Amino acid sequence: MPHEDSPGAAEEFGSLLFSVLSFRVYATAVRLGIPEAIGEEVRTGAEIAAATGTDEPALQRLLRALAGQRLVESRGEDAWALTGSGRQLLPGVPGSARDMVLFYGDPLTWQTFGALEATVRTGRTAFTEVTGSAFFDHFAADDVYARRYHAAMRAGSQMLAPLVVHGYTWDKAATIVDVGGGDGTTLAAVLAAHPTARGTLFDTAEALRDSTGVLEAAGVADRVELVTGDFRTSVPEGGDLYLLKNVLHEWDDEDCVHVLRSCAAAAAPGGSVVVVASLLPDAEERMDPAATMYAVVSDIQLMCLSGKERSRSGYRELFERAGLTLSEVRPLPFLPNYHVLVATAA
Ligand SMILES: C[S@@+](CC[C@H](N)C(=O)[O-])C[C@H]1O[C@@H](n2cnc3c(N)ncnc32)[C@H](O)[C@@H]1O
């Protein structure tokens, strides 16, 4: 009966609205530098407002909301300290969500998500509608945004790397080419666990600019060759394994088939292509509901920024079109939406 349904629907709407605003509160705190303004001390609202150049009464209300999200805690009247979760948002904490929050909370990303309606109406990518250029093409004109994106990707990779290391038998390959490998966080973790393997890190020049430090910190720099280029043109030759982690979902089918074909052609005899990706469920597939939720929401963000998520059969079709055969699919440990898909020459 309608009147019985209403309270549930209102509650659901309330939590939806608040989840959007909760993220905004979180992102605003990071963008304003509130974690750094508090640091390890106990600060008053006036001190935090002075350090962040903000309006004190408005900031007090934000601090109250941050306390509700357990990022700060009250230590008495107008005395604020970071909680353990709040300290995770200080700069330079490995594996923290800070850089992801900065990218997803960036006004341009936010404006792009705001154009979802236009994308659903027209089928055109929201990011292109908003900026006039394709996602990666925009980076040449906006280095701050490019850096934010790469930092967010590094944060994601730092979280996933241990699972990726344990999610596949990497020691089958003597040489791993990480195509679109970003700053090398994933390749560094794989090579650190496999001391005889060598790697090639292939990406754009701007993505590789911090890679030497990442590889040196992991103690693998002497086993990695850095190669800059455009994977839509070619990929480095002669690897035993071509890794594409979180890469294909940013491209349309034609580009993906082209990149996969290039990898297959460049691989040493008997080589393989390994895709690490979040999977949408196939029509009849039963997938963990949380994993499905992650994949469908991720697909919406890709529809706005660039690309799309695919199901297992979607990837199988791409491999087949590129002359490869999908030979193995393994879920990553502890993360049921992420899978390792292994393909070999047909
Ligand atoms: C989502 S990130 C994934 C990075 C890394 N594989 C990871 O999992 O953290 C996609 C990567 O593709 C790279 N990329 C985008 N277009 C490229 C192109 N045309 N040629 C080479 N790399 C490209 C980006 O610079 C970025 O590092």
The ligand as an ORCA input file, in Angstrom:
! r2SCAN-3c Opt
* xyz 0 1
  C      43.497      3.967    -15.167
  S      45.180      4.268    -15.467
  C      45.857      2.716    -14.996
  C      47.291      2.820    -14.625
  C      47.874      1.517    -14.087
  N      47.780      0.443    -15.058
  C      47.186      1.169    -12.800
  O      46.458      0.183    -12.768
  O      47.358      1.912    -11.832
  C      45.329      4.243    -17.247
  C      46.720      4.510    -17.735
  O      46.682      4.496    -19.184
  C      47.598      5.476    -19.625
  N      47.311      5.860    -20.997
  C      46.216      6.521    -21.450
  N      46.300      6.701    -22.767
  C      47.479      6.150    -23.169
  C      48.098      6.009    -24.437
  N      47.507      6.466    -25.543
  N      49.291      5.375    -24.504
  C      49.881      4.907    -23.364
  N      49.319      4.997    -22.131
  C      48.120      5.613    -22.036
  C      47.385      6.615    -18.656
  O      48.447      7.550    -18.683
  C      47.262      5.870    -17.341
  O      48.497      5.720    -16.706
*
